[in-house]
């Protein structure tokens, strides 16, 4: 998004510069009436072009700014708490197919809570970052790390858990720390 904003800002600066130069040349041209008419016509043409480009650029710039606060379609916003292990949470409801899965709660890549599924699809048994509902409870320091989901029993690291999840690409988890995404898994599990 920053690239789009930088490109939009650069384009807007170029458009405004062209518009200013066209205006300055029209104002500074003190030639005879025929030349003034010619120079006036040229800046009007440039001005019309500049106005069109400025509107398009301004629209792009505004879209970039508002899209920073909006989550792209199909993505969810996550946040973290704790510092070893780190709990990943979300207030969002993910799109996609919900399915039940079982696995072992582990501390995965980046010291983030993860689930090592039993019989994971494709036989891959790598820990997948676990995104929990924001109203879950965690023990991340001082004691045995654990997760307590709403209306569920506490599960400690190393114990098995059954959860309903939506599998999402890590790139669709906006706010996921890079360290949590460094493992072999390309997807995370969002608990419903």
C-alpha positions, 0 to 999 in steps of 0.5 A, spaced: 500 500 500 505 504 501 508 503 494 501 505 491 501 511 496 508 513 494 506 512 486 500 516 487 503 522 491 509 522 486 504 522 480 500 528 483 506 532 484 508 531 477 501 533 475 501 539 479 507 541 477 505 541 470 499 544 471 503 550 475 508 550 469 502 551 464 499 556 468 505 560 469 507 560 461 500 563 460 501 568 465 508 570 463 506 571 455 506 578 454 506 577 446 501 580 441 494 578 441 495 572 436 500 569 440 496 570 447 490 566 444 495 561 442 498 560 448 492 561 452 489 555 448 495 550 449 494 551 457 487 550 456 488 543 453 494 542 458 489 544 464 484 539 461 489 534 461 491 535 468 485 536 471 483 529 468 489 526 471 489 530 477 482 527 479 484 520 477 490 521 481 486 524 487 481 518 487 487 513 487 490 517 493 484 517 497 482 510 495 489 508 498 488 512 504 482 508 506 484 501 504 489 502 509 484 502 514 480 497 511 481 490 510 482 487 503 476 482 501 478 475 504 483 477 509 482 478 517 486 483 522 489 479 527 493 482 533 498 479 538 499 479 546 504 476 550 512 475 548 513 467 549 509 464 547 505 469 543 497 469 542 494 471 535 487 473 536 482 476 531 475 479 532 473 478 525 469 472 522 473 469 517 470 467 510 471 460 508 469 453 510 469 451 517 471 444 519 473 440 525 480 438 527 484 435 532 491 436 534 496 438 539 497 445 542 504 447 541 509 453 541 510 454 533 515 458 529 516 465 532 514 463 539 506 463 537 501 458 539 500 453 533 496 447 532 500 441 530 494 437 527 493 429 527 493 427 520 493 433 517 491 434 509 496 432 505 500 428 510 503 435 512 504 435 520 507 442 521 505 446 526 500 452 523 499 458 527 493 458 531 488 465 531 484 465 537 477 469 538 479 475 542 475 473 548 480 467 549 484 467 555 491 465 555 497 464 560 503 466 556 508 467 562 509 465 569 506 458 569 505 453 563 503 456 557 495 455 555 489 457 552 482 457 554 477 458 548 470 461 550 466 456 553 471 450 553 476 447 558 483 450 558 488 446 554 496 446 556 501 446 551 503 439 549 495 437 550 490 435 545 485 440 543 479 439 538 477 446 534 472 448 529 477 452 524 477 456 517 484 455 514 487 461 511 493 463 507 498 466 512 498 472 507 491 473 508 492 474 516 493 482 516 498 484 522 501 477 523 508 477 525 513 475 520 516 471 526 510 467 526 510 466 519 517 463 518 515 455 519 514 451 513 506 452 513 503 456 508 496 457 512 494 458 519 488 456 523 482 461 525 478 458 530 471 459 530 
